[in-house]
Amino acid sequence: MTTTRPLVDRERCIGAGMCALTAPEVFDQDPDDGRVLLLNAEPPLAHRAAARMAAGVCPSGAITLNEPEPGGS
């Protein structure tokens, strides 16, 4: 079974924190530099919508999602 996998680009991150506010079960901010930290590389179904939303609201585009194709396995 394939699952949604968030991918983060810490070099691209500007530390806005929208990801941690939107999906705190999946993302956090590094206490040293404020950039995104991925907490859950394979979020459960209950947190996937929040992970998608976090990717959408990220102002720098530092979060992308590797999602299975609809109807695929």
Buried (B, 14 or more C-beta within 10 A) or exposed (E): EEEBBBEBBEEBBBBBBBBBEBBEEBBBBEEEEBBBBBBBEEBEEEBBEBBBBBBEBBEBEBBBBEBEEEEEE
